[in-house]
Amino acid sequence: MSDAITPKGYWIANVTVTDPDAYRGYQDIAPKAFAKYGARFLARGEAETLEGHDWQRRVVIEFDSLQRARDCYASEEYQAARAKRADACHADIALIEGLV
Protein backbone atom coordinates (compact mmCIF):
# COMPACT_ATOMS: atom_id res chain seq x y z
CA MET A 1 0.00 0.00 0.00
CA SER A 2 1.39 3.37 -1.05
CA ASP A 3 1.61 6.35 1.27
CA ALA A 4 1.76 8.73 -1.71
CA ILE A 5 -0.59 11.68 -1.43
CA THR A 6 -2.53 12.62 -4.55
CA PRO A 7 -2.56 16.39 -5.02
CA LYS A 8 -5.95 18.07 -5.20
CA GLY A 9 -7.15 19.52 -8.47
CA TYR A 10 -8.68 22.99 -8.78
CA TRP A 11 -10.82 24.90 -11.23
CA ILE A 12 -10.14 28.60 -11.32
CA ALA A 13 -13.00 30.32 -13.15
CA ASN A 14 -13.42 33.97 -14.03
CA VAL A 15 -16.84 34.92 -15.34
CA THR A 16 -18.76 37.98 -16.45
CA VAL A 17 -22.45 37.29 -17.04
CA THR A 18 -23.89 39.10 -20.06
CA ASP A 19 -27.37 37.53 -20.09
CA PRO A 20 -28.58 36.67 -16.57
CA ASP A 21 -31.78 34.96 -17.77
CA ALA A 22 -29.91 32.59 -20.09
CA TYR A 23 -27.17 32.04 -17.47
CA ARG A 24 -29.80 30.65 -15.09
CA GLY A 25 -30.05 27.65 -17.43
CA TYR A 26 -26.41 26.89 -16.61
CA GLN A 27 -26.98 27.43 -12.89
CA ASP A 28 -29.94 25.06 -12.94
CA ILE A 29 -28.00 22.04 -14.23
CA ALA A 30 -24.27 22.57 -13.50
CA PRO A 31 -24.60 21.55 -9.81
CA LYS A 32 -25.42 17.98 -10.90
CA ALA A 33 -22.01 17.63 -12.56
CA PHE A 34 -20.21 19.21 -9.63
CA ALA A 35 -21.94 16.89 -7.15
CA LYS A 36 -21.20 13.80 -9.25
CA TYR A 37 -17.46 14.58 -9.26
CA GLY A 38 -17.20 15.63 -5.61
CA ALA A 39 -16.56 19.33 -6.20
CA ARG A 40 -16.14 21.59 -3.19
CA PHE A 41 -16.59 25.33 -3.73
CA LEU A 42 -13.85 27.15 -1.82
CA ALA A 43 -14.56 30.69 -3.05
CA ARG A 44 -17.25 32.21 -5.22
CA GLY A 45 -18.36 35.78 -5.88
CA GLU A 46 -16.99 39.22 -6.53
CA ALA A 47 -13.26 39.72 -6.04
CA GLU A 48 -10.94 42.68 -5.83
CA THR A 49 -8.92 42.86 -9.05
CA LEU A 50 -5.40 44.15 -8.46
CA GLU A 51 -4.04 43.47 -11.94
CA GLY A 52 -5.47 42.20 -15.22
CA HIS A 53 -9.01 41.86 -16.49
CA ASP A 54 -11.77 42.90 -14.10
CA TRP A 55 -14.15 39.90 -14.08
CA GLN A 56 -17.58 40.08 -12.46
CA ARG A 57 -17.21 36.76 -10.58
CA ARG A 58 -14.36 34.49 -9.52
CA VAL A 59 -14.76 30.86 -8.53
CA VAL A 60 -12.33 28.35 -6.97
CA ILE A 61 -13.50 24.72 -6.94
CA GLU A 62 -11.57 21.86 -5.34
CA PHE A 63 -11.59 18.24 -6.54
CA ASP A 64 -9.87 15.18 -5.08
CA SER A 65 -7.43 15.17 -8.00
CA LEU A 66 -6.60 17.02 -11.20
CA GLN A 67 -7.98 14.05 -13.17
CA ARG A 68 -11.27 14.30 -11.30
CA ALA A 69 -11.46 18.01 -12.24
CA ARG A 70 -10.77 17.12 -15.89
CA ASP A 71 -13.38 14.37 -15.82
CA CYS A 72 -15.99 16.77 -14.46
CA TYR A 73 -15.28 19.35 -17.16
CA ALA A 74 -15.41 16.72 -19.92
CA SER A 75 -18.53 15.03 -18.53
CA GLU A 76 -21.79 14.90 -20.43
CA GLU A 77 -23.47 16.65 -17.51
CA TYR A 78 -21.08 19.60 -17.44
CA GLN A 79 -20.91 19.96 -21.21
CA ALA A 80 -24.73 20.24 -21.27
CA ALA A 81 -24.50 22.99 -18.64
CA ARG A 82 -21.68 24.69 -20.56
CA ALA A 83 -23.84 24.81 -23.68
CA LYS A 84 -26.47 26.71 -21.67
CA ARG A 85 -23.97 29.43 -20.71
CA ALA A 86 -22.23 29.67 -24.10
CA ASP A 87 -23.95 32.90 -25.15
CA ALA A 88 -24.76 34.10 -21.65
CA CYS A 89 -21.31 35.04 -20.34
CA HIS A 90 -17.62 35.52 -20.97
CA ALA A 91 -15.57 32.94 -19.10
CA ASP A 92 -11.95 32.03 -18.52
CA ILE A 93 -11.49 28.62 -16.86
CA ALA A 94 -8.23 26.94 -15.93
CA LEU A 95 -7.35 23.70 -14.16
CA ILE A 96 -4.40 23.56 -11.80
CA GLU A 97 -2.88 20.86 -9.63
CA GLY A 98 -2.52 21.66 -5.95
CA LEU A 99 0.64 21.35 -3.91
CA VAL A 100 1.21 18.34 -1.70
URSULZI-V576377 format. One record per backbone hydrogen bond with DSSP energy under -0.5 kcal/mol. CO is the residue of the C=O (numbers start at 1). NH is the residue of the N-H. If there is no record, write none. Layout:
# URSULZI-V576377
co=CO nh=NH
co=CO nh=NH
This chain:
# URSULZI-V576377
co=4 nh=6
co=5 nh=7
co=8 nh=98
co=9 nh=63
co=10 nh=96
co=11 nh=13
co=11 nh=61
co=12 nh=94
co=13 nh=59
co=14 nh=92
co=15 nh=57
co=16 nh=90
co=19 nh=23
co=20 nh=24
co=22 nh=25
co=22 nh=26
co=23 nh=26
co=23 nh=27
co=24 nh=28
co=25 nh=29
co=26 nh=29
co=26 nh=30
co=29 nh=32
co=29 nh=33
co=30 nh=33
co=30 nh=34
co=31 nh=35
co=32 nh=36
co=33 nh=37
co=34 nh=39
co=35 nh=38
co=40 nh=42
co=40 nh=62
co=43 nh=60
co=45 nh=58
co=47 nh=49
co=48 nh=50
co=53 nh=55
co=57 nh=15
co=58 nh=45
co=59 nh=13
co=60 nh=42
co=60 nh=43
co=61 nh=11
co=62 nh=40
co=63 nh=9
co=65 nh=69
co=66 nh=70
co=67 nh=71
co=68 nh=72
co=69 nh=73
co=70 nh=74
co=71 nh=75
co=72 nh=75
co=75 nh=79
co=76 nh=80
co=77 nh=81
co=78 nh=82
co=79 nh=83
co=80 nh=84
co=81 nh=84
co=81 nh=85
co=82 nh=85
co=82 nh=86
co=85 nh=88
co=85 nh=89
co=88 nh=18
co=88 nh=19
co=90 nh=16
co=92 nh=14
co=94 nh=12
co=96 nh=10
